[in-house]
Amino acid sequence: QERKKAEVIEITYSYWDGSGHRRALTCSKGTTVGQFLEMARKNLQDEFRELRGTSCDNLIYVKEDLIVPHDMTFHVLIETKARGKSGPLFHFDVHEDVRTVN
């Protein structure tokens, strides 16, 4: 189980300030949502000044139609096959965004 928690995944997220700003971060499956939000805040703070004076406690992670608690790990969400009203929260068996590079 510890080996699975150490696996690296890429999470695509969108920072919303009236318009969406799509980015991606890599982290381990054992990362909590709160830790992920702090990583995202640090990644975005140079571009979005309003994030410099805030903490990850003031941010929320919304996936599909759910607000995910800060203490939840991605490992738990993936292993339990967490679902929202519109279906599964994570699809790692299918590549949703595949780009061909020439």
Secondary structure, 3 states (H helix, E strand, C coil): CHHHHHCEEEEEEEEECCCEEEEEEEEECCCEHHHHHHHHHHHHCCCCHHHCCCCHHHCCEEECCEEECCCCEHHHHHHCCCEECCEECCCCCCCCCCCCCC
